[in-house]
Amino acid sequence: MTRMIIVSVLGAASLSGCVNVSAPDKPIEINLNIKVTQDVVVRLDGEAKQVIQQNPGIF
């Protein structure tokens, strides 16, 4: 009986794998190329446009 337990423990130990985890030699590099654009659309009322044209020094 004890022989069977020892054999099963040794069998299980021989089937288990070994995993090695190590840090890489070079640092991990992540490149993020992000392009941000913004469009601004300005619409003026006809009357406001006339006031600006008549008084260009306001702005």
C-alpha distance matrix in Angstrom:
0.0 3.8 5.3 5.1 6.5 8.8 10.0 10.8 12.6 14.4 15.3 16.7 18.6 20.1 21.3 23.0 26.6 28.9 32.0 35.0 38.0 41.2 44.8 47.4 49.9 52.9 53.5 53.1 56.6 57.5 61.0 62.5 65.9 67.5 71.1 72.7 76.1 78.3 81.3 83.9 86.3 89.5 91.8 95.0 97.3 100.7 102.6 100.3 100.6 104.5 104.4 102.4 104.7 107.8 106.3 104.4 104.4 102.3 99.0
3.8 0.0 3.8 5.3 5.0 6.2 8.6 9.8 10.5 12.3 14.0 15.3 16.5 18.3 20.0 21.3 24.8 26.7 29.9 32.7 35.6 38.7 42.2 45.0 47.4 50.4 51.1 50.9 54.5 55.6 59.1 60.8 64.2 65.9 69.5 71.2 74.7 76.9 80.0 82.6 85.2 88.3 90.7 93.9 96.3 99.6 101.5 99.1 99.5 103.3 103.1 101.0 103.4 106.4 104.9 102.8 102.8 100.7 97.4
5.3 3.8 0.0 3.8 5.4 5.1 6.1 8.6 9.9 10.5 12.0 14.1 15.3 16.4 18.3 20.1 23.6 25.5 29.0 31.8 34.9 38.0 41.6 44.1 46.4 49.6 50.5 50.3 53.9 55.1 58.6 60.4 63.7 65.6 69.2 71.1 74.5 76.9 80.0 82.7 85.3 88.5 90.9 94.2 96.6 99.9 101.9 99.5 99.7 103.5 103.5 101.3 103.5 106.7 105.2 103.0 103.1 101.0 97.7
5.1 5.3 3.8 0.0 3.8 5.5 5.1 6.1 8.6 9.9 10.3 12.1 14.1 15.3 16.5 18.4 22.0 24.4 27.7 30.8 33.9 37.1 40.7 43.2 45.7 48.6 49.5 49.0 52.4 53.4 56.8 58.5 61.8 63.6 67.1 69.0 72.3 74.6 77.7 80.4 82.9 86.1 88.4 91.8 94.1 97.4 99.4 97.1 97.3 101.1 101.2 99.0 101.3 104.4 103.0 100.9 101.1 99.0 95.7
6.5 5.0 5.4 3.8 0.0 3.8 5.5 5.1 6.1 8.6 9.7 10.5 12.2 14.2 15.4 16.6 20.3 22.4 25.5 28.5 31.4 34.7 38.2 40.9 43.4 46.4 47.0 46.6 50.1 51.1 54.5 56.2 59.5 61.2 64.8 66.5 69.9 72.2 75.3 77.9 80.4 83.6 86.0 89.3 91.6 95.0 96.9 94.5 94.8 98.6 98.6 96.4 98.7 101.8 100.3 98.3 98.3 96.2 92.9
8.8 6.2 5.1 5.5 3.8 0.0 3.8 5.5 5.1 6.1 8.4 9.9 10.5 12.2 14.3 15.5 18.9 20.7 24.1 26.8 29.9 32.9 36.6 39.2 41.5 44.6 45.5 45.3 48.9 50.1 53.7 55.5 58.9 60.8 64.4 66.3 69.7 72.1 75.3 78.0 80.6 83.8 86.3 89.6 92.1 95.4 97.3 94.9 95.0 98.9 98.8 96.5 98.8 101.9 100.3 98.2 98.1 96.2 92.8
10.0 8.6 6.1 5.1 5.5 3.8 0.0 3.8 5.5 5.2 6.0 8.5 9.8 10.5 12.3 14.4 17.7 20.0 23.5 26.4 29.7 32.8 36.5 38.8 41.1 44.2 45.2 44.9 48.4 49.6 53.0 54.9 58.2 60.1 63.7 65.7 69.2 71.6 74.7 77.5 80.1 83.3 85.8 89.2 91.7 94.9 97.0 94.6 94.6 98.5 98.5 96.3 98.4 101.6 100.2 97.9 98.0 96.1 92.7
10.8 9.8 8.6 6.1 5.1 5.5 3.8 0.0 3.8 5.5 5.0 6.1 8.5 9.8 10.6 12.4 16.0 18.6 21.8 25.0 28.1 31.4 35.0 37.3 39.9 42.8 43.6 43.0 46.4 47.4 50.8 52.5 55.8 57.6 61.1 63.0 66.4 68.8 71.8 74.6 77.1 80.3 82.7 86.1 88.5 91.7 93.8 91.5 91.6 95.4 95.5 93.3 95.5 98.6 97.2 95.1 95.3 93.3 89.9
12.6 10.5 9.9 8.6 6.1 5.1 5.5 3.8 0.0 3.8 5.4 5.1 6.1 8.6 10.0 10.8 14.3 16.3 19.5 22.5 25.4 28.7 32.3 34.8 37.4 40.3 41.0 40.7 44.2 45.3 48.8 50.5 53.9 55.7 59.4 61.2 64.7 67.1 70.2 72.9 75.5 78.7 81.2 84.5 87.0 90.3 92.3 89.8 90.0 93.8 93.8 91.5 93.7 96.9 95.3 93.2 93.2 91.2 87.9
14.4 12.3 10.5 9.9 8.6 6.1 5.2 5.5 3.8 0.0 3.8 5.5 5.0 6.2 8.7 10.1 13.2 15.1 18.6 21.4 24.7 27.7 31.4 33.7 36.0 39.2 40.2 40.1 43.6 44.9 48.4 50.4 53.7 55.8 59.4 61.4 64.9 67.5 70.7 73.5 76.2 79.4 82.0 85.4 87.9 91.2 93.2 90.7 90.7 94.5 94.5 92.2 94.3 97.5 96.0 93.7 93.7 91.9 88.4
15.3 14.0 12.0 10.3 9.7 8.4 6.0 5.0 5.4 3.8 0.0 3.8 5.4 5.2 6.3 8.9 12.1 14.8 18.2 21.4 24.7 27.9 31.5 33.6 36.1 39.0 40.1 39.6 43.0 44.1 47.4 49.4 52.6 54.6 58.2 60.3 63.7 66.2 69.3 72.2 74.7 78.1 80.6 84.0 86.5 89.7 91.8 89.4 89.4 93.2 93.4 91.0 93.1 96.3 94.9 92.7 92.9 91.0 87.6
16.7 15.3 14.1 12.1 10.5 9.9 8.5 6.1 5.1 5.5 3.8 0.0 3.8 5.4 5.2 6.3 10.1 12.8 15.9 19.2 22.2 25.6 29.2 31.4 34.1 36.9 37.7 37.0 40.4 41.4 44.8 46.5 49.8 51.7 55.3 57.2 60.6 63.1 66.2 69.0 71.6 74.8 77.3 80.7 83.2 86.4 88.5 86.1 86.2 90.0 90.1 87.8 89.9 93.1 91.7 89.5 89.6 87.7 84.3
18.6 16.5 15.3 14.1 12.2 10.5 9.8 8.5 6.1 5.0 5.4 3.8 0.0 3.8 5.5 5.4 8.5 10.3 13.7 16.7 19.9 23.1 26.7 29.1 31.5 34.5 35.4 35.2 38.7 39.9 43.4 45.4 48.7 50.7 54.4 56.4 59.9 62.5 65.7 68.5 71.2 74.5 77.1 80.5 83.1 86.3 88.3 85.8 85.8 89.6 89.6 87.2 89.3 92.5 91.0 88.7 88.7 86.9 83.4
20.1 18.3 16.4 15.3 14.2 12.2 10.5 9.8 8.6 6.2 5.2 5.4 3.8 0.0 3.8 5.6 7.9 10.2 13.8 16.7 20.2 23.2 26.9 28.8 31.1 34.2 35.4 35.1 38.5 39.9 43.3 45.4 48.6 50.8 54.4 56.7 60.1 62.8 66.0 69.0 71.6 75.0 77.6 81.0 83.7 86.8 89.0 86.5 86.3 90.1 90.3 87.8 89.8 93.0 91.6 89.2 89.3 87.6 84.1
21.3 20.0 18.3 16.5 15.4 14.3 12.3 10.6 10.0 8.7 6.3 5.2 5.5 3.8 0.0 3.8 6.4 9.7 12.9 16.2 19.4 22.7 26.3 28.1 30.7 33.4 34.5 33.8 37.0 38.1 41.4 43.3 46.5 48.6 52.1 54.3 57.7 60.3 63.4 66.4 68.9 72.3 74.9 78.3 80.9 84.0 86.2 83.8 83.6 87.5 87.7 85.3 87.3 90.5 89.2 86.9 87.1 85.4 81.9
23.0 21.3 20.1 18.4 16.6 15.5 14.4 12.4 10.8 10.1 8.9 6.3 5.4 5.6 3.8 0.0 3.8 6.8 9.7 13.2 16.2 19.6 23.2 25.2 28.0 30.7 31.5 30.9 34.2 35.3 38.7 40.6 43.8 45.8 49.5 51.6 55.0 57.6 60.7 63.6 66.3 69.6 72.2 75.6 78.2 81.4 83.5 81.0 80.9 84.8 84.9 82.5 84.5 87.7 86.3 84.0 84.1 82.3 78.9
26.6 24.8 23.6 22.0 20.3 18.9 17.7 16.0 14.3 13.2 12.1 10.1 8.5 7.9 6.4 3.8 0.0 3.7 6.5 9.9 13.1 16.4 19.9 21.7 24.4 27.1 28.1 27.5 30.9 32.1 35.5 37.5 40.8 43.0 46.6 48.8 52.3 55.0 58.2 61.2 63.9 67.2 69.9 73.3 76.1 79.2 81.3 78.8 78.6 82.4 82.5 80.0 81.9 85.2 83.8 81.3 81.5 79.8 76.3
28.9 26.7 25.5 24.4 22.4 20.7 20.0 18.6 16.3 15.1 14.8 12.8 10.3 10.2 9.7 6.8 3.7 0.0 3.8 6.6 10.0 13.1 16.8 18.8 21.4 24.3 25.3 25.1 28.6 30.2 33.6 35.9 39.2 41.5 45.2 47.5 51.0 53.8 57.1 60.0 62.9 66.2 69.0 72.4 75.2 78.3 80.3 77.7 77.5 81.3 81.3 78.7 80.7 83.9 82.3 79.8 79.8 78.2 74.7
32.0 29.9 29.0 27.7 25.5 24.1 23.5 21.8 19.5 18.6 18.2 15.9 13.7 13.8 12.9 9.7 6.5 3.8 0.0 3.8 6.6 10.0 13.5 15.5 18.4 21.1 21.8 21.5 25.0 26.4 29.9 32.2 35.5 37.8 41.5 43.7 47.3 50.1 53.4 56.3 59.2 62.5 65.4 68.7 71.6 74.7 76.7 74.0 73.8 77.6 77.5 74.9 76.9 80.1 78.5 76.0 76.0 74.4 70.9
35.0 32.7 31.8 30.8 28.5 26.8 26.4 25.0 22.5 21.4 21.4 19.2 16.7 16.7 16.2 13.2 9.9 6.6 3.8 0.0 3.8 6.5 10.2 12.4 15.0 17.8 18.9 19.0 22.6 24.5 28.0 30.5 33.9 36.3 40.1 42.4 46.0 48.9 52.3 55.2 58.3 61.5 64.5 67.8 70.8 73.8 75.8 73.0 72.7 76.4 76.4 73.6 75.6 78.8 77.1 74.5 74.3 72.9 69.3
38.0 35.6 34.9 33.9 31.4 29.9 29.7 28.1 25.4 24.7 24.7 22.2 19.9 20.2 19.4 16.2 13.1 10.0 6.6 3.8 0.0 3.8 7.0 9.6 12.6 15.1 15.6 15.6 19.3 21.1 24.8 27.2 30.6 33.0 36.7 39.0 42.7 45.5 48.9 51.8 54.9 58.1 61.1 64.4 67.4 70.5 72.3 69.5 69.2 73.0 72.8 70.0 72.1 75.2 73.4 70.9 70.7 69.2 65.6
41.2 38.7 38.0 37.1 34.7 32.9 32.8 31.4 28.7 27.7 27.9 25.6 23.1 23.2 22.7 19.6 16.4 13.1 10.0 6.5 3.8 0.0 3.8 6.5 9.1 11.9 12.7 13.4 17.2 19.6 23.2 25.9 29.3 31.8 35.5 37.9 41.6 44.5 48.1 50.9 54.1 57.3 60.4 63.6 66.7 69.8 71.6 68.6 68.3 72.0 71.7 68.9 70.8 73.9 72.1 69.4 69.1 67.8 64.1
44.8 42.2 41.6 40.7 38.2 36.6 36.5 35.0 32.3 31.4 31.5 29.2 26.7 26.9 26.3 23.2 19.9 16.8 13.5 10.2 7.0 3.8 0.0 3.8 6.6 8.7 9.1 10.1 13.9 16.5 20.0 22.8 26.2 28.8 32.5 34.8 38.6 41.5 45.1 47.9 51.2 54.3 57.5 60.7 63.8 66.8 68.6 65.6 65.2 68.8 68.5 65.6 67.5 70.6 68.7 66.0 65.6 64.4 60.7
47.4 45.0 44.1 43.2 40.9 39.2 38.8 37.3 34.8 33.7 33.6 31.4 29.1 28.8 28.1 25.2 21.7 18.8 15.5 12.4 9.6 6.5 3.8 0.0 3.8 5.5 6.9 8.0 11.5 14.5 17.8 20.9 24.1 27.0 30.6 33.2 36.8 39.9 43.5 46.4 49.7 52.9 56.2 59.3 62.6 65.5 67.3 64.3 63.7 67.4 67.2 64.2 65.9 69.1 67.3 64.4 64.2 63.1 59.4
49.9 47.4 46.4 45.7 43.4 41.5 41.1 39.9 37.4 36.0 36.1 34.1 31.5 31.1 30.7 28.0 24.4 21.4 18.4 15.0 12.6 9.1 6.6 3.8 0.0 3.8 6.8 9.3 12.2 15.7 18.6 22.0 24.9 28.0 31.4 34.2 37.7 41.0 44.5 47.4 50.8 53.9 57.3 60.4 63.8 66.5 68.3 65.3 64.5 68.1 67.9 64.8 66.4 69.6 67.7 64.7 64.3 63.4 59.7
52.9 50.4 49.6 48.6 46.4 44.6 44.2 42.8 40.3 39.2 39.0 36.9 34.5 34.2 33.4 30.7 27.1 24.3 21.1 17.8 15.1 11.9 8.7 5.5 3.8 0.0 3.8 6.5 8.8 12.4 15.1 18.6 21.4 24.5 27.9 30.7 34.2 37.4 40.9 43.9 47.3 50.4 53.8 56.9 60.3 63.0 64.8 61.7 60.9 64.5 64.3 61.1 62.7 65.9 64.0 61.0 60.6 59.8 56.1
53.5 51.1 50.5 49.5 47.0 45.5 45.2 43.6 41.0 40.2 40.1 37.7 35.4 35.4 34.5 31.5 28.1 25.3 21.8 18.9 15.6 12.7 9.1 6.9 6.8 3.8 0.0 3.8 6.2 9.7 12.7 15.9 19.0 21.8 25.2 27.8 31.4 34.5 38.1 41.0 44.4 47.4 50.8 53.9 57.2 60.0 61.7 58.6 58.0 61.6 61.3 58.1 59.9 63.0 61.1 58.1 57.8 56.8 53.1
53.1 50.9 50.3 49.0 46.6 45.3 44.9 43.0 40.7 40.1 39.6 37.0 35.2 35.1 33.8 30.9 27.5 25.1 21.5 19.0 15.6 13.4 10.1 8.0 9.3 6.5 3.8 0.0 3.8 6.6 10.0 13.1 16.3 19.1 22.7 25.3 28.9 32.0 35.6 38.5 41.8 44.9 48.3 51.4 54.7 57.5 59.4 56.4 55.7 59.4 59.2 56.2 58.0 61.1 59.4 56.5 56.3 55.2 51.5
56.6 54.5 53.9 52.4 50.1 48.9 48.4 46.4 44.2 43.6 43.0 40.4 38.7 38.5 37.0 34.2 30.9 28.6 25.0 22.6 19.3 17.2 13.9 11.5 12.2 8.8 6.2 3.8 0.0 3.8 6.5 9.9 12.8 15.8 19.3 22.0 25.6 28.8 32.3 35.3 38.7 41.8 45.1 48.3 51.7 54.4 56.3 53.3 52.5 56.1 56.0 52.9 54.6 57.8 56.1 53.1 53.0 52.0 48.3
57.5 55.6 55.1 53.4 51.1 50.1 49.6 47.4 45.3 44.9 44.1 41.4 39.9 39.9 38.1 35.3 32.1 30.2 26.4 24.5 21.1 19.6 16.5 14.5 15.7 12.4 9.7 6.6 3.8 0.0 3.8 6.5 9.8 12.5 16.1 18.8 22.4 25.5 29.0 32.1 35.3 38.5 41.8 45.0 48.3 51.1 53.0 50.1 49.4 53.0 53.0 50.0 51.7 55.0 53.3 50.5 50.6 49.4 45.7
61.0 59.1 58.6 56.8 54.5 53.7 53.0 50.8 48.8 48.4 47.4 44.8 43.4 43.3 41.4 38.7 35.5 33.6 29.9 28.0 24.8 23.2 20.0 17.8 18.6 15.1 12.7 10.0 6.5 3.8 0.0 3.8 6.3 9.5 12.9 15.9 19.3 22.7 26.1 29.2 32.5 35.7 39.0 42.2 45.6 48.2 50.3 47.4 46.5 50.1 50.2 47.1 48.6 52.0 50.4 47.5 47.7 46.7 42.9
62.5 60.8 60.4 58.5 56.2 55.5 54.9 52.5 50.5 50.4 49.4 46.5 45.4 45.4 43.3 40.6 37.5 35.9 32.2 30.5 27.2 25.9 22.8 20.9 22.0 18.6 15.9 13.1 9.9 6.5 3.8 0.0 3.8 6.0 9.7 12.4 16.0 19.2 22.6 25.7 29.0 32.2 35.5 38.7 42.0 44.7 46.8 43.9 43.1 46.7 46.9 43.9 45.5 48.8 47.3 44.5 44.8 43.6 39.9
65.9 64.2 63.7 61.8 59.5 58.9 58.2 55.8 53.9 53.7 52.6 49.8 48.7 48.6 46.5 43.8 40.8 39.2 35.5 33.9 30.6 29.3 26.2 24.1 24.9 21.4 19.0 16.3 12.8 9.8 6.3 3.8 0.0 3.8 6.7 10.0 13.2 16.7 20.0 23.3 26.4 29.7 33.0 36.2 39.6 42.1 44.3 41.5 40.4 44.1 44.4 41.3 42.7 46.1 44.8 41.9 42.3 41.3 37.6
67.5 65.9 65.6 63.6 61.2 60.8 60.1 57.6 55.7 55.8 54.6 51.7 50.7 50.8 48.6 45.8 43.0 41.5 37.8 36.3 33.0 31.8 28.8 27.0 28.0 24.5 21.8 19.1 15.8 12.5 9.5 6.0 3.8 0.0 3.8 6.5 9.9 13.2 16.6 19.8 23.0 26.3 29.5 32.8 36.1 38.8 40.9 38.1 37.1 40.8 41.1 38.1 39.6 43.0 41.7 38.9 39.4 38.2 34.5
71.1 69.5 69.2 67.1 64.8 64.4 63.7 61.1 59.4 59.4 58.2 55.3 54.4 54.4 52.1 49.5 46.6 45.2 41.5 40.1 36.7 35.5 32.5 30.6 31.4 27.9 25.2 22.7 19.3 16.1 12.9 9.7 6.7 3.8 0.0 3.8 6.5 10.1 13.3 16.6 19.7 23.1 26.3 29.6 33.0 35.5 37.7 34.9 33.8 37.4 37.8 34.8 36.2 39.6 38.4 35.6 36.2 35.2 31.5
72.7 71.2 71.1 69.0 66.5 66.3 65.7 63.0 61.2 61.4 60.3 57.2 56.4 56.7 54.3 51.6 48.8 47.5 43.7 42.4 39.0 37.9 34.8 33.2 34.2 30.7 27.8 25.3 22.0 18.8 15.9 12.4 10.0 6.5 3.8 0.0 3.8 6.8 10.3 13.4 16.6 19.8 23.2 26.4 29.7 32.4 34.4 31.6 30.7 34.4 34.6 31.7 33.4 36.7 35.4 32.8 33.4 32.1 28.5
76.1 74.7 74.5 72.3 69.9 69.7 69.2 66.4 64.7 64.9 63.7 60.6 59.9 60.1 57.7 55.0 52.3 51.0 47.3 46.0 42.7 41.6 38.6 36.8 37.7 34.2 31.4 28.9 25.6 22.4 19.3 16.0 13.2 9.9 6.5 3.8 0.0 3.7 6.8 10.1 13.2 16.5 19.8 23.0 26.5 28.9 31.1 28.4 27.3 30.9 31.4 28.5 29.9 33.4 32.3 29.7 30.6 29.3 25.7
78.3 76.9 76.9 74.6 72.2 72.1 71.6 68.8 67.1 67.5 66.2 63.1 62.5 62.8 60.3 57.6 55.0 53.8 50.1 48.9 45.5 44.5 41.5 39.9 41.0 37.4 34.5 32.0 28.8 25.5 22.7 19.2 16.7 13.2 10.1 6.8 3.7 0.0 3.8 6.6 9.9 13.0 16.4 19.6 23.0 25.6 27.6 24.9 24.0 27.7 28.0 25.3 27.0 30.4 29.3 26.9 27.8 26.4 22.9
81.3 80.0 80.0 77.7 75.3 75.3 74.7 71.8 70.2 70.7 69.3 66.2 65.7 66.0 63.4 60.7 58.2 57.1 53.4 52.3 48.9 48.1 45.1 43.5 44.5 40.9 38.1 35.6 32.3 29.0 26.1 22.6 20.0 16.6 13.3 10.3 6.8 3.8 0.0 3.8 6.5 9.9 13.0 16.4 19.8 22.2 24.5 21.9 20.8 24.5 25.2 22.5 24.0 27.5 26.8 24.5 25.9 24.4 21.1
83.9 82.6 82.7 80.4 77.9 78.0 77.5 74.6 72.9 73.5 72.2 69.0 68.5 69.0 66.4 63.6 61.2 60.0 56.3 55.2 51.8 50.9 47.9 46.4 47.4 43.9 41.0 38.5 35.3 32.1 29.2 25.7 23.3 19.8 16.6 13.4 10.1 6.6 3.8 0.0 3.8 6.5 9.9 13.0 16.5 19.1 21.1 18.4 17.5 21.3 21.7 19.2 21.0 24.3 23.5 21.5 22.8 21.1 17.9
86.3 85.2 85.3 82.9 80.4 80.6 80.1 77.1 75.5 76.2 74.7 71.6 71.2 71.6 68.9 66.3 63.9 62.9 59.2 58.3 54.9 54.1 51.2 49.7 50.8 47.3 44.4 41.8 38.7 35.3 32.5 29.0 26.4 23.0 19.7 16.6 13.2 9.9 6.5 3.8 0.0 3.8 6.6 10.0 13.3 15.8 18.2 15.9 14.9 18.6 19.5 17.4 18.9 22.3 22.1 20.4 22.2 20.5 17.7
89.5 88.3 88.5 86.1 83.6 83.8 83.3 80.3 78.7 79.4 78.1 74.8 74.5 75.0 72.3 69.6 67.2 66.2 62.5 61.5 58.1 57.3 54.3 52.9 53.9 50.4 47.4 44.9 41.8 38.5 35.7 32.2 29.7 26.3 23.1 19.8 16.5 13.0 9.9 6.5 3.8 0.0 3.8 6.5 10.1 12.6 14.6 12.1 11.3 15.2 15.8 13.8 15.7 18.9 18.6 17.2 19.2 17.2 14.8
91.8 90.7 90.9 88.4 86.0 86.3 85.8 82.7 81.2 82.0 80.6 77.3 77.1 77.6 74.9 72.2 69.9 69.0 65.4 64.5 61.1 60.4 57.5 56.2 57.3 53.8 50.8 48.3 45.1 41.8 39.0 35.5 33.0 29.5 26.3 23.2 19.8 16.4 13.0 9.9 6.6 3.8 0.0 3.8 6.8 9.3 11.8 10.0 9.3 13.0 14.2 13.0 14.6 17.7 18.0 17.3 19.7 17.7 16.0
95.0 93.9 94.2 91.8 89.3 89.6 89.2 86.1 84.5 85.4 84.0 80.7 80.5 81.0 78.3 75.6 73.3 72.4 68.7 67.8 64.4 63.6 60.7 59.3 60.4 56.9 53.9 51.4 48.3 45.0 42.2 38.7 36.2 32.8 29.6 26.4 23.0 19.6 16.4 13.0 10.0 6.5 3.8 0.0 3.7 6.3 8.2 6.3 6.0 9.6 10.7 9.9 11.8 14.5 15.0 14.9 17.3 15.2 14.2
97.3 96.3 96.6 94.1 91.6 92.1 91.7 88.5 87.0 87.9 86.5 83.2 83.1 83.7 80.9 78.2 76.1 75.2 71.6 70.8 67.4 66.7 63.8 62.6 63.8 60.3 57.2 54.7 51.7 48.3 45.6 42.0 39.6 36.1 33.0 29.7 26.5 23.0 19.8 16.5 13.3 10.1 6.8 3.7 0.0 3.8 5.5 5.3 6.2 8.8 10.1 10.7 12.4 14.4 15.5 16.2 18.7 16.5 16.3
100.7 99.6 99.9 97.4 95.0 95.4 94.9 91.7 90.3 91.2 89.7 86.4 86.3 86.8 84.0 81.4 79.2 78.3 74.7 73.8 70.5 69.8 66.8 65.5 66.5 63.0 60.0 57.5 54.4 51.1 48.2 44.7 42.1 38.8 35.5 32.4 28.9 25.6 22.2 19.1 15.8 12.6 9.3 6.3 3.8 0.0 3.8 5.5 5.1 6.3 8.8 10.0 10.6 12.4 14.3 15.4 18.4 16.7 17.0
102.6 101.5 101.9 99.4 96.9 97.3 97.0 93.8 92.3 93.2 91.8 88.5 88.3 89.0 86.2 83.5 81.3 80.3 76.7 75.8 72.3 71.6 68.6 67.3 68.3 64.8 61.7 59.4 56.3 53.0 50.3 46.8 44.3 40.9 37.7 34.4 31.1 27.6 24.5 21.1 18.2 14.6 11.8 8.2 5.5 3.8 0.0 3.8 5.4 5.1 6.3 8.8 9.9 10.6 12.4 14.2 16.8 14.9 15.9
100.3 99.1 99.5 97.1 94.5 94.9 94.6 91.5 89.8 90.7 89.4 86.1 85.8 86.5 83.8 81.0 78.8 77.7 74.0 73.0 69.5 68.6 65.6 64.3 65.3 61.7 58.6 56.4 53.3 50.1 47.4 43.9 41.5 38.1 34.9 31.6 28.4 24.9 21.9 18.4 15.9 12.1 10.0 6.3 5.3 5.5 3.8 0.0 3.8 5.4 5.1 6.3 8.7 9.9 10.5 11.9 14.2 11.9 12.5
100.6 99.5 99.7 97.3 94.8 95.0 94.6 91.6 90.0 90.7 89.4 86.2 85.8 86.3 83.6 80.9 78.6 77.5 73.8 72.7 69.2 68.3 65.2 63.7 64.5 60.9 58.0 55.7 52.5 49.4 46.5 43.1 40.4 37.1 33.8 30.7 27.3 24.0 20.8 17.5 14.9 11.3 9.3 6.0 6.2 5.1 5.4 3.8 0.0 3.8 5.5 5.2 6.2 8.7 9.9 10.4 13.5 12.0 12.2
104.5 103.3 103.5 101.1 98.6 98.9 98.5 95.4 93.8 94.5 93.2 90.0 89.6 90.1 87.5 84.8 82.4 81.3 77.6 76.4 73.0 72.0 68.8 67.4 68.1 64.5 61.6 59.4 56.1 53.0 50.1 46.7 44.1 40.8 37.4 34.4 30.9 27.7 24.5 21.3 18.6 15.2 13.0 9.6 8.8 6.3 5.1 5.4 3.8 0.0 3.8 5.4 5.0 6.1 8.5 10.0 13.2 12.3 13.5
104.4 103.1 103.5 101.2 98.6 98.8 98.5 95.5 93.8 94.5 93.4 90.1 89.6 90.3 87.7 84.9 82.5 81.3 77.5 76.4 72.8 71.7 68.5 67.2 67.9 64.3 61.3 59.2 56.0 53.0 50.2 46.9 44.4 41.1 37.8 34.6 31.4 28.0 25.2 21.7 19.5 15.8 14.2 10.7 10.1 8.8 6.3 5.1 5.5 3.8 0.0 3.8 5.5 5.1 6.1 8.4 10.8 9.3 11.1
102.4 101.0 101.3 99.0 96.4 96.5 96.3 93.3 91.5 92.2 91.0 87.8 87.2 87.8 85.3 82.5 80.0 78.7 74.9 73.6 70.0 68.9 65.6 64.2 64.8 61.1 58.1 56.2 52.9 50.0 47.1 43.9 41.3 38.1 34.8 31.7 28.5 25.3 22.5 19.2 17.4 13.8 13.0 9.9 10.7 10.0 8.8 6.3 5.2 5.4 3.8 0.0 3.8 5.5 5.1 5.6 8.3 7.2 8.0
104.7 103.4 103.5 101.3 98.7 98.8 98.4 95.5 93.7 94.3 93.1 89.9 89.3 89.8 87.3 84.5 81.9 80.7 76.9 75.6 72.1 70.8 67.5 65.9 66.4 62.7 59.9 58.0 54.6 51.7 48.6 45.5 42.7 39.6 36.2 33.4 29.9 27.0 24.0 21.0 18.9 15.7 14.6 11.8 12.4 10.6 9.9 8.7 6.2 5.0 5.5 3.8 0.0 3.8 5.5 5.6 9.3 9.6 10.5
107.8 106.4 106.7 104.4 101.8 101.9 101.6 98.6 96.9 97.5 96.3 93.1 92.5 93.0 90.5 87.7 85.2 83.9 80.1 78.8 75.2 73.9 70.6 69.1 69.6 65.9 63.0 61.1 57.8 55.0 52.0 48.8 46.1 43.0 39.6 36.7 33.4 30.4 27.5 24.3 22.3 18.9 17.7 14.5 14.4 12.4 10.6 9.9 8.7 6.1 5.1 5.5 3.8 0.0 3.8 6.2 9.0 9.5 11.6
106.3 104.9 105.2 103.0 100.3 100.3 100.2 97.2 95.3 96.0 94.9 91.7 91.0 91.6 89.2 86.3 83.8 82.3 78.5 77.1 73.4 72.1 68.7 67.3 67.7 64.0 61.1 59.4 56.1 53.3 50.4 47.3 44.8 41.7 38.4 35.4 32.3 29.3 26.8 23.5 22.1 18.6 18.0 15.0 15.5 14.3 12.4 10.5 9.9 8.5 6.1 5.1 5.5 3.8 0.0 3.8 5.5 5.9 8.5
104.4 102.8 103.0 100.9 98.3 98.2 97.9 95.1 93.2 93.7 92.7 89.5 88.7 89.2 86.9 84.0 81.3 79.8 76.0 74.5 70.9 69.4 66.0 64.4 64.7 61.0 58.1 56.5 53.1 50.5 47.5 44.5 41.9 38.9 35.6 32.8 29.7 26.9 24.5 21.5 20.4 17.2 17.3 14.9 16.2 15.4 14.2 11.9 10.4 10.0 8.4 5.6 5.6 6.2 3.8 0.0 3.8 5.5 6.6
104.4 102.8 103.1 101.1 98.3 98.1 98.0 95.3 93.2 93.7 92.9 89.6 88.7 89.3 87.1 84.1 81.5 79.8 76.0 74.3 70.7 69.1 65.6 64.2 64.3 60.6 57.8 56.3 53.0 50.6 47.7 44.8 42.3 39.4 36.2 33.4 30.6 27.8 25.9 22.8 22.2 19.2 19.7 17.3 18.7 18.4 16.8 14.2 13.5 13.2 10.8 8.3 9.3 9.0 5.5 3.8 0.0 3.8 5.5
102.3 100.7 101.0 99.0 96.2 96.2 96.1 93.3 91.2 91.9 91.0 87.7 86.9 87.6 85.4 82.3 79.8 78.2 74.4 72.9 69.2 67.8 64.4 63.1 63.4 59.8 56.8 55.2 52.0 49.4 46.7 43.6 41.3 38.2 35.2 32.1 29.3 26.4 24.4 21.1 20.5 17.2 17.7 15.2 16.5 16.7 14.9 11.9 12.0 12.3 9.3 7.2 9.6 9.5 5.9 5.5 3.8 0.0 3.8
99.0 97.4 97.7 95.7 92.9 92.8 92.7 89.9 87.9 88.4 87.6 84.3 83.4 84.1 81.9 78.9 76.3 74.7 70.9 69.3 65.6 64.1 60.7 59.4 59.7 56.1 53.1 51.5 48.3 45.7 42.9 39.9 37.6 34.5 31.5 28.5 25.7 22.9 21.1 17.9 17.7 14.8 16.0 14.2 16.3 17.0 15.9 12.5 12.2 13.5 11.1 8.0 10.5 11.6 8.5 6.6 5.5 3.8 0.0
